[in-house]
């Protein structure tokens, strides 16, 4: 149950790569590409930028904030959620997710033709993930309500809210929210420059 303008498309694997291929072809903005692995939630969103490439990098922390917001809605016992610079999501000290961003190579166009933001979230501990820390997986941290469907719906709604706030009010509140959750690198002061 996705809010407009999102629509879902399922792929066997590599949702991020599939979303990039869609974006470079005739993929519709708002297409949310989902991997079929029920242990690793892969999702990627095809977007049509309305601003120059330098400003588009803000979408990465916006997507991470949206994922953290979605997780906070199903988190047991107020588990601490934080960010590892530049693109990791940390739950109770262990990395459970990562984000990626893709843009086309610079061309003569004033605005990039497309933008893809992707997320990977480890939902369940499996034999294939045996080399990872068990607490770096949601089900081992007590997130019994964090199903793929629930997380995708929650992410889409929160991401839409975050993008609309950015368009209406600028990046200030999102940057502050991101910095509040920034836990690594520890002991360092960080700032977000929307142009870089």
C-alpha positions, -999 to +999 in steps of 0.1 A: +000+000+000+022+028-013+014+065-014+014+083-048+037+087-067+053+054-057+047+021-075+064-012-067+084-035-091+099-067-079+132-082-091+150-114-083+181-096-070+201-064-071+173-039-068+198-010-069+212-022-103+178-028-116+166+007-106+196+022-123+188+003-155+152+015-153+163+051-147+186+050-177+159+036-199+122+045-197+116+039-160+090+061-144+100+084-115+085+070-083+092+034-092+103+016-061+123-015-070+123-043-045+144-075-042+127-108-036+151-120-008+130-121+024+161-120+047+177-089+031+154-061+022+167-044-009+149-013-022+157+014-046+138+044-058+139+060-092+136+098-090+135+127-114+157+155-100+143+190-099+176+206-090+213+205-100+234+174-093+253+190-064+220+194-045+208+159-052+233+143-028+210+155+000+187+126-010+210+101+006+206+114+042+169+119+036+165+083+026+185+072+057+164+094+079+132+079+064+145+044+070+154+052+106+119+068+110+103+036+097+124+014+120+116+036+150+079+029+144+085-009+151+115-007+174+112-027+207+122-011+239+134+022+223+164+005+207+190+033+198+192+040+161+221+060+147+241+067+116+277+058+106+291+084+082+284+085+053+258+058+047+254+032+075+225+027+098+234+014+133+211-004+156+223-009+192+259-006+181+258-029+150+253-019+113+220-032+100+216-012+068+234+009+042+224+034+016+237+042-019+231+069-044+236+070-082+234+098-107+243+099-144+276+113-156+275+151-160+261+162-194+250+194-210+216+192-192+212+217-163+195+190-142+204+153-140+181+131-161+176+107-132+186+098-096+185+065-078+187+060-040+190+025-027+188+008+007+197-026+020+183-037+054+192-071+070+159-084+083+167-120+093+197-141+103+204-168+077+231-194+070+244-170+043+248-142+069+266-164+094+298-144+091+279-112+103+273-102+139+239-117+149+229-084+165+234-067+131+202-084+120+167-071+129+151-103+140+180-110+164+173-075+179+137-082+186+121-065+156+094-090+151+071-065+133+097-055+108+084-074+078+095-064+043+061-052+034+057-031+066+092-016+062+086-007+025+053+010+032+067+029+062+098+039+043+078+052+013+056+074+035+084+087+056+106+094+025+078+113+009+074+134+040+111+141+042+114+151+005+084+174+008+098+191+039+131+195+020+114+211-010+093+234+012+117+244+039+152+235+028+176+210+043+181+225+077+158+203+098+169+171+080+205+180+085+200+186+122+181+153+126+208+135+108+236+150+129+217+141+161+218+105+152+254+105+139+274+082+162+303+073+140+330+084+135+330+088+173+344+119+189+344+139+157+323+169+149+305+167+116+285+191+095+265+186+063+272+208+033+243+204+009+265+213-020+290+185-014 
